[in-house]
Amino acid sequence: MFGKYFYNEGMRRMTIAFGQIFNNIQIKRTSDDSTLQTMRVPLAYGPKEKFLVRLDQQSSLDNREFAITLPRLGFEISGITYDPTRKLTRVQKYKTVKTAADGKILNYNYTPVPYNISYNLYSFTATAESGLQIIEQILPFFQPDYTVTINVIPSMNIKRDVPIILNGVQYEDSYSGDFTTRRSVIYTLSFTAKTYLFGPANTQKVIKEVQSDIYADTNTSTAKREERIIVVPNPTSADADDDFGFTTTINFYSDGKSYNPATDQDE
């Protein structure tokens, strides 16, 4: 089981979808009811400490060396936990038919595993007003969740709706010291994405015939077959993604033989 390489990019697609939600937030600077400047807030993946270090590179307004510009948004994965409340039966399959060199094959994947991925979104601004503009463009959409549709496995056309829940908002004003010290207002928003992770995909040929033998007793080692039911598609050239019917053939036997799957013969 372990050791078979597979990578569905499930967590990567989930993280990209999370970032896209906050990728077009803007703030405006006004004066006397007129807009002086409209700015799109940059968004990047990274831990909070990374942004704080870059802010400290210009801790004083007297120092004109390069530092990170504000406002700015950052986000990161903060935790991954299994969610037993959303567990589904393992035998369910997701199927799709593909064309191969030797004919059509059936690709399938079993029921995914439910996991909760925790994200933290950080808002860094130089003023309290800019921070409030950003937060107010986010909070009304989470009541307390916002649902996104993710194409989890494009090759199998598997799409899922993933709710992203807002857990809480924390506020921090890092201003301290004299008037030349740079100020940064930080909001931390914690989210939980209720997603699913798929295992490795499997491949099998399309089944064209089903055979079932019926016995007069449950002990098939001593009982002999009495009836055989064979079901084939109609037409027999049909594939799994075609529109077709079925032909059922029922045969009755009294010869005392049994079907041997190893030799595909009645013995």
N, C-alpha and C positions, 0 to 999 in steps of 0.2 A: 504493500500500500504506500508507505512512505518511500521516498526515493524516486518516484515518478514525477518528472518535472511538469508543472503547469503554472500558468500565471494568467488569470482572467482580468487583471487590473481592476478588480472590484473596488478596493479601497482608494486607488488612484482616481478612478472616475467619480467616486463619492466626494473626495476632497476637492476635485476640480469643480463639481457641481456646487459645493458649498461656497467656494470662493466666487463663483459667477454671480451668486445672489447679491453680493456687496460690491460688484465690480464697476458700478456706474453711479456712485453716490457723489453728489455735488454740494458745495457750499457757496454762499453768496455774501459778499461784503457790500453793505449799502450805506448811503448817507442821504438823509432828507428824502426818503422814499425813492431814491434812484440807485440803481445797481452800479457799483464801481468796478466790481470784479466777480467773475464766476469761475470757480476752480473745481475740477474733478479730483476727488481724493484718491491718491495712488494706493494700490493694494498689493501686498506681497506676503508670501508664506515665510514664516520664521518665528522663533520664540520671542517672548516679550523682552528677555534680557538682551537679545541682539539689538533691538531698537533702542533700549535704554542706554546701552554702551555708546551707540552712535550719537545719541543726544548729549551724552557727557563729553563728547569730543569738542563741543562748543558750550562749555558750562558758563562762560561769561560772555556778555554782549560786547565787551571790549575786545574780545578775541575774534578776528575775522577769518580764521581758518575754516575750511569746508566742514559742514556738519549736515546731518539729515534735515530735510526741509519738512515743515509741518504745514497743514495737517497730513496725516498718514494713517492707513489701516494695515493691520497685520493679523494673521491668524495661524493657528497650529493645531495639530492633534494632541489632545491632553490625556486620552485614555481609550482603551478598547475593552469592553466587557460582554460576556455572553448573556443573552436574554432568554431564559427558559420559558417565559410567559408567551412567547410567539413561536414556540417550536411546533412544527408540522410533521406529519407522517413522512417517514423516510422513503417509502416505496413509490411516491409520485414521481413521474418523469416529465421533463421538458424535452420535446422531440422536434427535429427538423430534418428534412430530406436533402441530401447533397448529391451532386453528380461527380462520380469518380471515374478513373480510367477504366475500371472493370464494371461499370454500371453505377446505378444509384445505391447509396448507402444511407443508413439512418444514424444521425448524430443525436445523442441524448445525454441529459444531465439530470442527476437526482435532485431532490428537494434541497434548497440552500439552507444554510445555518444562520439563525438570527443573531446579530451582534449589534450592540450599541456603541457608536463611535462618538466620543466626546471631543468637541472643538471649543477653543477659546478665540474670540475675536477681540482685538485690541484697537482702540481709537486714541490716537495721539494728536493733540491740538495745542496750539500756543495760547488760546483764549477759551474762556468758558462758553462764550457764545458759539464759537465754531463747533465745540464738542456737542452742544445741545442740538445744533442743526443736524449733525450726523446721527445722533441717537434718535431723534424724532423721525427721521426717514426710515428707521429700522423697526422700532418697537410696534407701530400699529399693524404690521403685517404678521406678527406672531401672537396668536390668540389661543393657546400659547404656542401653536405649531404652524409651520409653513411647509407645504408638500411640494416636492420636486419630482419629476419623472426622469429616471436614469436608464439609458440603454446599457444594461449591465453586461451582456454578451452580444455584441453586434452580429457575430457570425451565426448565432442561433436566434437572433431577433427577440431576445428576452429583455423586456422592459418592466421596471417596477416603480411604483410610487413610494417614495421615501419621505416620511414626515420628519421635519427638523424642529425640535422643541427648544424654546428659549427657557433656560432654567433660572437665570438671574442676571442682574447687572450690578457691577461694583464700580465705585467712583474713587478716584485718587487725584489729588492736586499736589504735584511734586515741587511746588514753589517753596523755596526757603532761602534765607540769606538776604543780602542787600538788594537794591533796586537794579543792579547790573546783572544779577543772576538770571539765567534763562528759565522761564516757566514752561511747564508742560502739564496739560490736563489729560488724564488717562482714564478711559472707560474700558472695563473688561466685561464682555458679554460671554456667558457660558451656554453652549448648545449641546444637544444630544440628537444624533441622527440614527434613527431606527432602520438600519439597513440589513441586507442579507449577503452572505458570502457563499459563492458556488464552489464546488469541488471540481476535480478534473472531468473533462468531457470524455465520453465513451462512444465507440463506433461499432455498429453491427450491420450486417446485410439485411435487406428488407425481406421479411418473412412472406413467402408466397403460398405456403400450404400448412394447414394445421390438421393433425390427425389425433383422434381420441378413441381409445378402445374401452369398451364397457364390459364389466365382468358381472357374473351372477353372485359373486361373493367378495367380501372385502379382502380376503387373503388371496392376493393375485399370484402368489407362488404356487398354489395348488389349483386354484380355479382357472378355467379356460375362458377365453374371450367368447362373447356371444354377439357383440354388435360393434361396428366400427363406423365413426362419423368423420368424414373428410370435408374440410371447407377450403375452397380455393377462390381467388378473385375472378370476377367475370367482367372483362376478358382476362385471360391468364397473363397477358403481357402488361397489365396495369402495374403502376408503381404506387408507393405510399402517398404521393401527392397528387394522384389522379382521381377523377370522379368515376367510381366503379361500384359494382354490386358484388354479390357472392353466390357461388354455386355450392350447395350442400349435397353430399352423397352419403347415403346410409347403407351399409352392407351388413348382412347377418351371416354368422358362421356356426358350424357344428362339427368342425374338423379337429377340435381339441388343440390347435396350434396357438402359439403366442408370438407376438411381434418382438424381434430382437433389434434394438436400436443400434447396436454395434455393427451389424451386418446389413441392416435395413431390409431384412427378410422375415417372413413368417416361418417359424421352425416348430 
